[in-house]
């Protein structure tokens, strides 16, 4: 596994997390558990408690160029470890290697000894699958055109639906062409599933050395396409050096994740279950490798916190 990937995460006093620690993260991480156990809260915390696609909302509260530069520097360097603590006051302070903001009184703490080379470009992307973003798709697609990767998009789109042969953004309108008549039609005519799948394709092909958080990855995707979805993520994330964090509560999605991981013999994948200690009520996270998860799935085990 690339040593620039997130290896461990600590969350202290954020929503349902009191004193939470988890480690063992690899390149592709799938997270599940009971409804309302804290999957989305976990993802929010990992994305600095900003439920959006950019970090400008947090940077916007800072008052100086130095503060903004420092924030973006930390956004890159904090990708090895996250520590979140709460304060009683509502203020913005800069104390050596940490930022204290008034966004839910959160400290973003950066440990210089655990960081990689400052010059490495390592961004953080959060995808909310409940909301489709035309602007995000156009942004990813422009990088595809710049790198002349249109052929790869077309092959992956055809893999998803053999009746389609290409995808283009024409006059700011996302469109797909049919193998039957060659005509381009608006992407809106094909449903949310294809739109999300193409967004994922463009995101992965246009990104490198990136950490991507995807909440409820299965939303809008038909279960029959889960194998194509995971094959896409596992193969391209390996090629592009992308670390994936995704959540789901779908049994079919978990089964597909395990099936594709085993078929590809991908040892850089790991499944996590968020659960709650019955005695202390504290949340914990356990991980299962491919063989362990396969055993739980085939023996009706407790792999989703049941």
Beta strands, then each sheet from edge to edge (+ up, - down):
strand 1: 8-14
strand 2: 17-23
strand 3: 28-33
strand 4: 93-95
strand 5: 98-100
strand 6: 107-109
strand 7: 123-128
strand 8: 164-170
strand 9: 173-178
strand 10: 184-186
strand 11: 210-215
strand 12: 242-247
strand 13: 269-276
strand 14: 283-288
sheet 1: 1+ 2-
sheet 2: 7+ 11+ 12+ 3+ 13+ 14-
sheet 3: 4+ 5- 6+
sheet 4: 8+ 9- 10+
end
